[in-house]
Amino acid sequence: QKDAQIVYLGRTPILVLVLFYFIFSADSIFFFDFLPPVCNPCVFGCKKPGFLFNKFAKAVKIFSLNNSSYQPNMAEFQSAVSQDGLTHVAQLELGSNPNELALRRPFDPVVHDLDATFRLTRFADLKGRGCKVPQEVLAKLLECLQQDESSQDHEHAHFMHMAIPRIGIGMDSSVIPLRHGGLSLVQTTDFFYPLVDDPYMMGKIACSNVLSDLYAMGVTECDNLLMLVAVSTKMTEKERDVVIPLMLRGFKDSALEAGTAVTGGQTVVNPWCTIGGVATTVCQPNEYIVPDNAVVGDVLVLTKPLGTQVAVNAHQWLDQPERWNRIKLIVSEDDVRKAYQRAMDSMARLNRIAARLMHKYNAHGATDVTGFGLLGHAQTLAKHQKNEVSFVIHNLPVIAKMAAVAKACGNMFQLLQGHSAETSGGLLICLPREQAAAYCKDIEKQEGYQAWIIGIVEKGNRTARIIDKPRVIEVPAKEKDGELW
């Protein structure tokens, strides 16, 4: 054929897709959609980027590509058909534009020859960042390391003439001056247990969460990424062989999106399934932002909504009548499912652009909001400030309907008190007041996601608090047909 064809098929069974492949010439590549037209399609058999097509096509569309500009690798495609078919059926990538509906087809264990009752979240008794040791307990446990760090500072006094900051225990990443040419090693590690039942998305979320600690320092490039995985001893061989590769692929894909790659790690067996990693980069001083320069008059900006813990728990309660009965008068099943999709979309999103814009708009410091909740991380950031300042939070952007669910559950989450754990949450950034609005506008322009001014920096004693009756901002403020946010 003169032109290679790309054929978009609507809701066509996979067997028909494979049949078409053998019927048509080897120059035909097929795109396959398993959801209604308002949802994102799955790109089947396309192993490399470069194919762009209308995500909301409602009928068969044929696009032509000139062979001189692209020769499809049909051996690679045929391998994808035979080896990755079931995986692609179950996976729909998150939409690149959040203003389009980024709903994913729910992970279906049956498609992967697993029992219909399989749930990844059942392979750990705690979920996500809920595995964190309480903040006040952790502070006591780390006292011995703080003392060791002081002795290390004495031993490495020859670094002091470099005037390069050294950041150790207590912040998102360690920043250690190297012996070579004014460079610093920036490094972080993180891992947790499954909090969503889609293994692929769990991998993406885990990677985004690891990298987020670098982004909180204003670092936008990761030089090396290691992966830490624990396979649950409670998994059958079949469950292991299906679930773990999907988790690893999700982690890898998120790493590629971040411009880095997984180069190694450690895989063990453990009663609870675990996934995480170690992120490392080598920087010059102008490539990271020391998080200690907040001044009176700054404002606090948050780049992702709160409520991920509430959303994932509410979604699991759909299968638990005794718990669902507590909230079913507050939210519908559709509300919960959409909140769950929003939580996954938010947790899987990298904070990389938010970190890059911190440099452009002269941020004075930041942290990422994860296991200790908004208030816990705000308090840690305030504690490390050079100036005598305090943070006061007035606004709480929350995934729609989740504030109501949290209230209905009493003290279980303490979302509005700032104690609800988040996973792969947004950056909490101290910005000059005159720059904050432009920052929020710029991040929405580049990513399509909102950021919010949620508080102020005032004169104080390095503490943080949420006012008694904070304003809850529902995210999104209004439901729109065909849109996730």
C-alpha positions as CSV (number, residue, x, y, z in Angstrom):
1,Q,0.0,0.0,0.0
2,K,1.1,3.6,-0.6
3,D,0.0,4.8,2.8
4,A,0.0,3.2,6.1
5,Q,-3.4,3.2,7.7
6,I,-4.4,3.9,11.2
7,V,-7.9,2.6,11.9
8,Y,-9.9,3.7,14.9
9,L,-12.5,1.3,16.0
10,G,-15.3,2.1,18.5
11,R,-16.4,-0.6,21.0
12,T,-15.0,-3.5,19.1
13,P,-14.1,-6.8,20.9
14,I,-10.4,-7.6,21.1
15,L,-10.9,-10.8,19.0
16,V,-12.2,-8.7,16.1
17,L,-9.3,-6.4,16.5
18,V,-6.8,-9.2,16.2
19,L,-8.8,-10.7,13.3
20,F,-8.6,-7.4,11.4
21,Y,-4.9,-7.3,11.9
22,F,-4.5,-10.6,10.1
23,I,-7.0,-9.7,7.4
24,F,-5.5,-6.3,6.5
25,S,-2.1,-5.7,5.2
26,A,0.9,-5.5,7.5
27,D,0.8,-1.7,7.1
28,S,-2.3,-1.3,9.1
29,I,-2.2,-0.4,12.8
30,F,-5.4,-0.4,14.8
31,F,-6.6,1.8,17.7
32,F,-9.1,0.3,19.9
33,D,-11.6,1.9,22.3
34,F,-13.3,-0.1,25.1
35,L,-15.3,2.8,26.6
36,P,-18.1,5.1,25.4
37,P,-17.0,7.9,23.1
38,V,-16.8,10.4,26.0
39,C,-14.0,8.4,27.6
40,N,-10.3,8.2,26.6
41,P,-9.4,5.5,24.1
42,C,-6.8,2.9,24.6
43,V,-3.9,3.0,22.1
44,F,-3.5,-0.7,21.2
45,G,-0.3,-1.9,19.9
46,C,1.4,1.5,19.7
47,K,4.6,1.0,21.5
48,K,6.0,4.5,20.8
49,P,4.5,8.0,21.0
50,G,3.7,9.9,17.8
51,F,0.1,8.9,17.0
52,L,-2.4,11.6,17.8
53,F,-6.0,11.1,17.2
54,N,-9.4,12.5,18.3
55,K,-10.0,10.9,21.7
56,F,-13.7,11.4,21.4
57,A,-14.3,9.9,18.0
58,K,-17.7,8.3,17.7
59,A,-17.3,6.5,14.4
60,V,-14.6,4.8,12.4
61,K,-12.0,7.2,11.3
62,I,-9.1,6.5,9.0
63,F,-5.9,8.6,9.0
64,S,-3.1,8.3,6.5
65,L,0.6,8.5,7.3
66,N,3.1,8.7,4.5
67,N,5.5,5.7,4.6
68,S,8.4,8.0,4.0
69,S,8.0,9.6,7.4
70,Y,7.1,6.5,9.4
71,Q,7.5,2.8,8.9
72,P,5.5,0.9,11.5
73,N,7.4,-1.8,13.3
74,M,5.0,-4.7,12.7
75,A,7.1,-7.3,14.5
76,E,6.9,-5.1,17.6
77,F,3.2,-4.7,17.0
78,Q,2.5,-8.4,16.5
79,S,4.5,-9.1,19.7
80,A,2.3,-6.6,21.5
81,V,-0.8,-8.4,20.3
82,S,0.3,-11.7,21.6
83,Q,2.0,-10.7,24.8
84,D,0.3,-7.5,26.0
85,G,-3.3,-7.9,24.8
86,L,-4.9,-8.5,28.2
87,T,-2.9,-5.7,29.7
88,H,-4.0,-3.1,27.1
89,V,-7.6,-4.2,27.5
90,A,-7.5,-3.3,31.2
91,Q,-5.5,-0.1,30.9
92,L,-6.7,3.3,29.7
93,E,-4.1,5.9,30.2
94,L,-5.1,9.1,32.0
95,G,-6.0,11.9,29.6
96,S,-3.3,14.4,28.9
97,N,-5.9,17.2,29.2
98,P,-7.8,17.1,32.5
99,N,-10.6,19.1,30.9
100,E,-11.4,15.9,29.0
101,L,-12.9,13.0,30.8
102,A,-9.9,11.1,32.2
103,L,-12.0,8.2,33.6
104,R,-10.2,4.9,33.5
105,R,-12.0,1.6,32.9
106,P,-12.0,-0.1,36.4
107,F,-9.4,-2.8,36.7
108,D,-11.2,-6.0,36.0
109,P,-9.5,-9.1,37.6
110,V,-11.5,-11.5,35.5
111,V,-9.9,-10.1,32.3
112,H,-6.6,-11.2,33.7
113,D,-7.9,-14.7,34.7
114,L,-8.1,-13.7,38.4
115,D,-10.9,-14.3,40.7
116,A,-13.7,-11.7,40.4
117,T,-13.3,-10.9,44.1
118,F,-9.5,-10.0,43.8
119,R,-8.7,-6.7,45.4
120,L,-5.1,-5.4,45.6
121,T,-5.9,-3.4,48.7
122,R,-6.5,-6.5,50.6
123,F,-2.9,-7.4,50.6
124,A,-2.1,-4.8,53.3
125,D,-3.9,-3.9,56.5
126,L,-3.0,-0.2,56.1
127,K,-3.4,1.9,53.0
128,G,-1.0,4.3,51.2
129,R,0.5,7.0,53.4
130,G,-1.6,5.7,56.3
131,C,1.4,3.5,57.0
132,K,3.3,6.5,58.5
133,V,4.5,6.4,62.0
134,P,2.8,9.3,63.9
135,Q,4.7,12.5,63.5
136,E,5.3,13.1,67.2
137,V,6.5,9.5,67.7
138,L,8.8,9.7,64.7
139,A,10.4,12.9,66.0
140,K,11.4,11.1,69.2
141,L,12.7,8.0,67.3
142,L,14.9,10.2,65.1
143,E,16.6,12.1,68.0
144,C,19.6,9.7,67.9
145,L,20.0,10.3,64.2
146,Q,19.9,14.1,64.8
147,Q,22.8,13.7,67.3
148,D,24.7,11.6,64.8
149,E,24.2,14.2,62.1
150,S,25.7,16.8,64.4
151,S,28.9,14.7,64.8
152,Q,28.9,14.3,61.0
153,D,28.8,18.0,60.5
154,H,31.9,18.3,62.8
155,E,33.7,15.6,60.9
156,H,33.0,17.2,57.5
157,A,33.7,20.8,58.6
158,H,35.9,21.2,55.5
159,F,32.6,21.5,53.5
160,M,31.7,24.7,55.3
161,H,33.8,27.0,53.2
162,M,31.7,26.0,50.1
163,A,28.7,27.9,51.5
164,I,26.4,25.2,50.2
165,P,23.4,24.3,52.4
166,R,23.2,20.9,54.0
167,I,19.7,19.6,54.7
168,G,19.3,16.4,56.6
169,I,16.7,14.8,58.9
170,G,13.2,16.3,58.9
171,M,12.7,17.7,55.4
172,D,11.5,16.1,52.2
173,S,14.9,15.4,50.7
174,S,18.4,15.3,52.0
175,V,20.8,17.8,50.4
176,I,24.4,16.9,51.0
177,P,27.4,18.8,49.6
178,L,29.7,16.7,47.4
179,R,33.5,16.9,47.3
180,H,33.4,17.9,43.7
181,G,33.0,21.3,42.2
182,G,30.2,22.9,44.3
183,L,27.7,20.2,43.6
184,S,25.1,18.7,46.0
185,L,23.5,15.3,46.2
186,V,19.8,15.5,46.6
187,Q,18.2,12.2,47.6
188,T,14.9,10.9,48.9
189,T,13.2,7.5,49.5
190,D,9.6,6.6,50.0
191,F,7.4,3.5,49.8
192,F,3.9,2.5,51.0
193,Y,1.2,-0.1,50.6
194,P,-1.6,-0.4,48.0
195,L,-4.4,2.1,48.3
196,V,-6.1,1.5,44.9
197,D,-7.1,-1.7,43.3
198,D,-5.7,-1.0,39.9
199,P,-2.1,-2.3,39.9
200,Y,-0.9,-0.2,37.0
201,M,-2.2,3.0,38.6
202,M,-0.7,1.9,41.9
203,G,2.7,1.8,40.2
204,K,2.2,5.3,38.7
205,I,1.1,6.7,42.0
206,A,4.1,5.2,43.9
207,C,6.6,6.7,41.4
208,S,4.9,10.1,41.5
209,N,5.0,10.0,45.3
210,V,8.8,9.2,45.4
211,L,9.6,12.0,42.9
212,S,7.5,14.5,44.7
213,D,10.1,14.9,47.5
214,L,12.6,16.1,44.9
215,Y,10.0,18.5,43.4
216,A,9.3,19.9,46.8
217,M,12.9,21.1,46.8
218,G,12.4,22.8,43.4
219,V,14.4,20.0,41.7
220,T,12.9,19.1,38.3
221,E,15.4,16.5,37.0
222,C,16.0,13.1,38.5
223,D,19.3,11.5,37.6
224,N,18.6,8.0,39.0
225,L,15.6,6.1,40.2
226,L,15.6,2.8,42.1
227,M,12.5,0.8,42.8
228,L,11.6,-1.0,46.0
229,V,9.0,-3.8,45.8
230,A,7.6,-6.4,48.2
231,V,5.5,-9.2,46.9
232,S,2.9,-10.3,49.4
233,T,3.3,-13.8,50.7
234,K,-0.5,-14.1,50.6
235,M,-0.5,-13.8,46.8
236,T,-0.9,-16.9,44.6
237,E,1.6,-17.4,41.9
238,K,-1.0,-16.4,39.3
239,E,-1.9,-13.2,41.2
240,R,1.8,-12.4,41.6
241,D,2.5,-12.9,37.9
242,V,-0.4,-10.7,36.9
243,V,-0.3,-7.9,39.4
244,I,3.4,-7.2,40.0
245,P,4.3,-6.7,36.3
246,L,1.4,-4.2,36.0
247,M,2.7,-2.3,39.1
248,L,6.2,-2.2,37.7
249,R,5.0,-1.0,34.3
250,G,3.1,1.8,36.0
251,F,6.1,2.8,38.0
252,K,8.3,2.7,34.9
253,D,5.8,4.8,32.8
254,S,5.7,7.5,35.4
255,A,9.5,7.6,35.5
256,L,9.6,8.0,31.8
257,E,7.1,10.8,32.0
258,A,9.4,12.5,34.5
259,G,12.4,12.2,32.1
260,T,14.2,9.5,34.1
261,A,14.4,5.7,34.2
262,V,14.5,2.9,36.7
263,T,18.0,1.5,36.9
264,G,17.7,-1.0,39.7
265,G,16.3,-1.7,43.1
266,Q,15.2,-4.5,45.4
267,T,12.4,-7.0,45.3
268,V,11.5,-9.1,48.3
269,V,8.6,-11.1,49.7
270,N,6.7,-9.7,52.6
271,P,3.3,-10.3,54.3
272,W,2.2,-6.9,52.9
273,C,2.5,-5.8,49.3
274,T,4.8,-2.7,49.1
275,I,6.0,-0.4,46.4
276,G,8.3,2.7,46.4
277,G,11.8,3.8,45.5
278,V,14.8,6.0,45.9
279,A,15.2,9.2,43.8
280,T,18.6,10.8,43.4
281,T,20.0,13.8,41.5
282,V,23.1,15.9,41.5
283,C,22.5,19.6,41.5
284,Q,24.2,23.0,41.4
285,P,22.9,25.3,44.2
286,N,20.7,27.2,41.8
287,E,18.8,24.1,40.8
288,Y,17.1,23.6,44.2
289,I,15.3,25.9,46.6
290,V,16.2,25.7,50.3
291,P,12.8,25.6,52.1
292,D,13.6,28.1,54.8
293,N,13.1,31.6,53.4
294,A,9.5,32.5,54.1
295,V,8.9,36.1,55.0
296,V,6.0,37.9,56.6
297,G,3.5,38.8,53.8
298,D,4.1,35.7,51.8
299,V,1.1,33.5,50.9
300,L,0.6,29.8,50.9
301,V,-0.3,28.0,47.6
302,L,-1.5,24.4,47.3
303,T,-1.2,22.6,43.9
304,K,-3.5,19.6,44.4
305,P,-6.8,19.2,46.2
306,L,-7.1,17.3,49.5
307,G,-9.3,14.3,50.2
308,T,-7.5,11.4,48.5
309,Q,-7.6,9.2,51.7
310,V,-11.3,9.9,52.1
311,A,-12.0,9.1,48.4
312,V,-10.2,5.8,48.3
313,N,-11.8,4.6,51.6
314,A,-15.2,5.6,50.4
315,H,-14.7,3.6,47.2
316,Q,-13.7,0.5,49.1
317,W,-16.8,0.9,51.3
318,L,-19.0,0.3,48.3
319,D,-18.2,-3.4,48.9
320,Q,-18.8,-3.1,52.7
321,P,-22.5,-2.5,53.5
322,E,-22.0,-1.7,57.1
323,R,-19.6,1.1,56.3
324,W,-21.5,2.2,53.1
325,N,-24.7,2.7,55.2
326,R,-22.9,5.4,57.2
327,I,-22.5,7.7,54.1
328,K,-25.0,6.6,51.5
329,L,-27.3,9.4,52.5
330,I,-24.5,11.9,52.0
331,V,-23.2,10.8,48.6
332,S,-24.3,8.5,45.7
333,E,-22.3,5.6,44.4
334,D,-21.6,7.6,41.2
335,D,-20.3,10.5,43.4
336,V,-17.9,8.1,45.1
337,R,-16.7,6.4,41.9
338,K,-16.0,9.8,40.4
339,A,-14.2,11.0,43.5
340,Y,-12.1,7.9,43.3
341,Q,-11.2,8.6,39.7
342,R,-10.3,12.1,40.6
343,A,-8.1,10.9,43.5
344,M,-6.2,8.5,41.2
345,D,-5.8,11.2,38.6
346,S,-4.4,13.6,41.2
347,M,-2.1,11.1,42.9
348,A,-0.6,9.9,39.6
349,R,0.1,13.5,38.4
350,L,3.7,14.6,38.8
351,N,4.5,17.8,40.7
352,R,7.2,18.6,38.1
353,I,5.7,21.6,36.5
354,A,4.7,23.0,39.9
355,A,8.4,22.7,40.9
356,R,9.7,24.3,37.7
357,L,7.4,27.3,38.3
358,M,8.7,27.7,41.8
359,H,11.9,29.1,40.3
360,K,10.1,31.4,37.9
361,Y,7.9,33.0,40.6
362,N,10.6,33.2,43.3
363,A,9.3,30.7,45.8
364,H,10.7,30.9,49.3
365,G,10.3,27.3,50.2
366,A,7.9,24.3,49.8
367,T,7.0,20.9,51.0
368,D,4.7,18.2,49.6
369,V,1.6,17.2,51.4
370,T,1.6,13.4,52.1
371,G,1.2,11.1,55.1
372,F,1.1,13.7,57.9
373,G,-1.7,15.7,56.3
374,L,-1.8,19.3,55.3
375,L,-1.3,20.7,58.9
376,G,1.5,18.2,59.8
377,H,3.6,19.2,56.8
378,A,2.8,22.9,57.2
379,Q,4.1,22.7,60.7
380,T,7.3,20.9,59.6
381,L,7.9,23.6,57.0
382,A,7.2,26.4,59.4
383,K,9.6,24.9,62.0
384,H,12.5,25.1,59.6
385,Q,12.1,28.8,58.7
386,K,15.0,31.2,59.4
387,N,12.6,34.1,60.1
388,E,10.2,34.3,63.0
389,V,7.1,33.5,61.0
390,S,3.9,31.3,61.3
391,F,1.5,29.9,58.8
392,V,-2.2,30.5,58.9
393,I,-4.4,28.4,56.6
394,H,-7.9,29.7,55.7
395,N,-8.9,27.7,52.7
396,L,-9.1,23.9,52.1
397,P,-9.6,22.8,48.5
398,V,-11.1,19.3,48.7
399,I,-12.2,16.7,46.1
400,A,-15.9,17.3,45.6
401,K,-18.2,15.6,48.1
402,M,-15.3,14.3,50.2
403,A,-15.6,17.0,52.9
404,A,-19.2,15.9,53.5
405,V,-18.1,12.3,53.7
406,A,-15.4,13.2,56.2
407,K,-17.8,15.1,58.4
408,A,-20.2,12.1,58.4
409,C,-17.4,9.9,59.6
410,G,-16.7,11.9,62.8
411,N,-13.1,11.9,63.8
412,M,-12.0,9.1,61.5
413,F,-10.3,11.3,58.9
414,Q,-10.0,14.8,60.5
415,L,-9.8,16.2,57.0
416,L,-10.9,19.7,57.9
417,Q,-8.5,19.7,60.9
418,G,-5.6,19.1,58.4
419,H,-4.7,15.6,59.8
420,S,-6.0,13.4,57.0
421,A,-3.2,11.5,55.3
422,E,-2.7,12.3,51.6
423,T,-0.8,10.2,49.1
424,S,1.3,11.9,46.3
425,G,-0.4,15.2,47.3
426,G,0.3,18.7,46.0
427,L,3.1,21.1,46.9
428,L,2.5,23.6,49.7
429,I,4.5,26.6,48.6
430,C,5.5,29.9,50.2
431,L,5.3,32.6,47.5
432,P,5.6,36.3,47.5
433,R,2.0,37.8,47.6
434,E,2.5,39.7,44.3
435,Q,3.6,36.5,42.5
436,A,1.1,34.0,43.8
437,A,-1.8,34.7,41.5
438,A,0.4,34.6,38.5
439,Y,1.8,31.3,39.6
440,C,-1.7,29.8,39.9
441,K,-2.7,31.1,36.5
442,D,0.5,29.8,34.9
443,I,0.2,26.3,36.3
444,E,-3.4,26.1,35.1
445,K,-2.3,27.3,31.7
446,Q,0.4,24.7,31.5
447,E,-1.3,21.7,33.1
448,G,-5.0,22.4,33.0
449,Y,-5.2,22.0,36.8
450,Q,-6.0,24.6,39.4
451,A,-3.8,25.7,42.3
452,W,-5.1,27.7,45.2
453,I,-4.0,30.4,47.6
454,I,-4.9,28.8,50.9
455,G,-3.2,30.9,53.6
456,I,-0.8,33.6,54.7
457,V,2.6,33.9,56.4
458,E,2.6,36.2,59.4
459,K,4.9,37.1,62.2
460,G,5.1,34.3,64.7
461,N,7.0,31.5,66.4
462,R,7.5,29.0,63.5
463,T,4.1,27.2,63.9
464,A,1.2,26.5,61.6
465,R,-2.5,26.4,62.2
466,I,-5.8,26.1,60.4
467,I,-8.5,28.6,61.4
468,D,-11.5,27.2,63.3
469,K,-13.9,27.5,60.4
470,P,-11.9,27.2,57.2
471,R,-13.5,27.8,53.8
472,V,-14.0,24.5,52.0
473,I,-13.5,24.8,48.2
474,E,-15.2,22.0,46.3
475,V,-13.0,20.7,43.5
476,P,-14.4,20.9,40.9
477,A,-16.8,23.6,41.9
478,K,-19.4,22.4,39.4
479,E,-19.9,19.1,37.7
480,K,-19.6,19.2,33.9
481,D,-20.7,16.5,31.5
482,G,-17.8,14.7,29.9
483,E,-15.2,16.2,32.2
484,L,-13.4,14.8,35.2
485,W,-12.4,18.1,36.9
